[in-house]
Amino acid sequence: MADTESGSGLPDERRQEIRTPEGGTVIPTPIEKEVKEAYIDYSMSVIVSRALPDVRDGLKPVHRRILYSMEERGLRYSGATRKCAKIVGDVLGSYHPHGDASVYDALVRLAQDFSLRYPVIHSQGNFGTIGGDPPAAYRYTEAKLARLAEPMVDDIKKDTVDFKPNFDESTLEPTVLPGKFPFLLANGSTGIAVGMATNMPPHNVREIAAAVSAYIDDPAVSPETLCGIVAGPDFPTGGIIYGRTGIRQAYLTGRGRLVVRGQFVIEEDKKGRETLVFTEVPYQVNTTALVSRIGELARDKVIDGIFSINDESSDRAGLRIVIELKHGAIAKVVLNQLFSHTALQSAYGIINLALVDGRPEVLTLKGLIEHFVKHRRVVITRRAKFDLRKAEERAHILEALIVAISNIDEVIRIIRGSRNADAAKAALMQRFGFDDAQGQAIVDMQLKRLTSLEIESLRQELQELHALIERLRDLLARPEKILAIVRDETNDMAERFGDERRTKIVNDEIEEINTEDLIREEEMAILISGVGYIRRVPITAYKSQGRGGKGSNSAKLVEDDFIKQIFVASTHDHILFITSAGKAYWLKVHELPETGRNSRGAHIKGLLMVSANEEITAVVALKEFSDDRYLFMATAAGVVKKVATSGFRNAKAKGIIAINLDDGDRLVAAILSGGADDVVLITRRGQALRIAESDVRAMGRASRGVRGIRLGKNDGLAAALRVETGSRMLAVCAHGYGKRVDFGEFATHGRGTGGQRLYNVNSRTGEIIGAIVLADADEIVCITNQGKALRVAADSISRQGRASSGVRVLEIEPPDMVIGVDRVASEGSAEAFPVGNVRVL
């Protein structure tokens, strides 16, 4: 028995012949070996026969077969178009052993001016759109070679390329096309093989021709010089490439990454509303999917400020995606959001992977140019040899014809005296020394060649052939002349088919632009109504008044609604919302709707993913999340808790737990602290307790907290303040009374005690509804539950002792009452943390 598996690694006892019932033999083989061999065979088949282009002509096999088949069947640009079903059938029947869909898809792409920078198929009918509309079935469409495709197949019958048997060996097909046009460099290529992929961008053929000329003139030309000649990719859909670093990296290494943005203009309609009109999009972007995506983002408030979006593209107007903005929307902000969240800004990864001598190789720009020139040099050399051979064969025949005509009488006598054509040819060969080809030409000579004019034309033709032969021999003997032809023919391609660059390149590298960089930082009054409407109003909208004024209307409220909370924050701040369920969410201030003083705003639950059974009970403004800044929370029952703000970074989308509340308890205040400050807890009945923040340890977000102040009967916590050096506290009562008190009036006590008297609360003043920290140069904003607001200078409110009843801050007309107060920081005031403590009724 022959040991057919001697290298298989199987034990000797398993290397035995296994017979099948049919009389065959089963040879045991390790599964690892079989899988490995099968996978390698499949991989190489995909790499070589499908996915990767040949570096010489820049074509994949299916593209090459389509162009060659159409050339063979005379479907040139000067002729008529033919049904694509016929073209596909011819390619399948003779050359391509795969499905018809792959052939038709490749044919369609070769004709699409938004897929190829220089299409090589002239189409008739629906060949798809940039919006993703599919082409019509191949029984409805027609095609022929574009004028540009003809140089790709020129001279193919002059033995310029090798041929190989097709899949069934019934005919031959070219292994490569002559490719006078630099297809790979000009049109690029995309393909995914097994374990590798290619993504080569298109370029402007004028720049490519200039680079080819530079290389031919000096083969040692530096890659940097070539990078200066070829500015960068030139996409059929235009766009703007930001930065040259990725381009240079791709040209020098074969791999790089570009950032491409769509081209746009800003128009203004008759109503003064700005409109963004995109006339170019990044390469390979589906405009229908793009418009749909922008609509979804606008509907979900991810991109704010978009009123409507329409695709107005047409054959007449070209690409035109129109985005109408809302009144007051900042175009630069919307653009930044569009570039951040949609394909209007896309990254294009370059991988210059192509087949070199049948093996995949990543190529630099110089490498691509070098291989193109090498291929064209071989083609021109073989073409010259073919033309030389044909010229010499023709001259050889002409020499015999001229001799024969010069001795026509003897030739006629020999032919007439011969028994047949073979005998005549043999006699002529013996008499005049002709070879077999010359003898046959004399026998086949027509009678019209016997005229004296004809012999002159033969002599003229022979003279021209001798000159041609001399030129061709000189060409083959001097490689520099062949390279000159390569250069001239490439330049001719650029002159015939070149056009202006479509893709612009700017030197600046694009950076991730923060939306806040495009938003002016200013203080806003944030107003929240009782039923949950929220808005931001520039603080400058509130006119400063004297103490005791009646205020002005601040909100247009729905029936039975009232203003519940007010605080001041910068447009760049985070707004942290804490709900009745103890969950935290956040938004940026500039993400809140900006309105006039009399507008209602938007509902909080439309901005946050808050469940139906949750209500916003506390809000705080903060600059950033960090481990050394804390959120100090206090509840109506006097419970306090301290959590590092870094724990709330992920609170934006769905919310996270901030505090576990006891049944019946609610959050009253949430303030920012540094971890080692003093905090004053103020009750509705006028008690105040100053404690060291260090007495409250930092806890996890899901904890309950500890007792902060001992409350009296029917009392509850109204506010919590962080003690600030050089500032005072202002307490405001429900009936419009208030006073400023120095922090120094209160000594630090232990946590859980009852505190000291802050305010002499009575029926005239009403209970304390809130308190804030402020400096003398600051102003305050008070607001009532009927929507009136008053802005007043802090130093117009008296500084008083702990037991006084305060002064009138706001004129209240029952049943109206004060429900919120906040500080307007003076310009240039130094503060360790942002303002924005929350007072909740």
Secondary structure, DSSP 4 states (H G I P E B T S, - for coil): ---TTTTS---GGG---EE-TTS-EE----HHHHHHHHHHHHHHHHIIIIIS-BTTT---HHHHHHHHHHHHTT--TTS--EEHHHHHHHHHHHT--S-HHHHHHHHHHHH-TTT-SS--EEEES----TT-PPPPPTTT-EEEE-GGGHHHHTTTTTT-S-EEE-TTSSSEEESS----S-HHHHH-EEEE-SS-EEEEPP--HHHHHHHHHHHHH-TT--HHHHHHHS-S---TT--EEE-SHHHHHHHHHSEEEEEEE-EEEEEE-TTS-EEEEEEE--TT--HHHHHHHHHHHHHTTSS-SEEEEEE--BTTTBS-EEEEEPTT--HHHHHHHHHHHSTTEEEEEEE-EEEETTEEEE--HHHHHHHHHHHHHHHHHHHHHHHHHHHHHHHHHHHHHHHHHHTHHHHHHHHHTSSSHHHHHHHHHHHH---HHHHHHHHT--GGGGSHHHHHHHHHHHHHHHHHHHHHHHHHH-HHHHHHHHHHHHHHHHHHH-----SEEESSPP----GGGGS---EEEEEEETTSEEEEEEGGGSPEE-TT---EE-----TT--EEEEEEEETTSEEEEEETTSEEEEEEGGGSPB--TT---EEHHHHS---TT--EEEEEEES---TT-EEEEEETTSEEEEEEGGGGGGGTTT-EE--PPPTT--EEEEEEE-SS-EEEEEETTSEEEEEEGGGS-B--TT---EE-----TT--EEEEEE--TT-EEEEEETTSEEEEEEGGGS-B--TTS--EE-----TTT--EEEEEEE-TT-EEEEEETTSEEEEEEGGGSPB--TT---EE-S---TT--EEEEEEEPPTT---SS--------
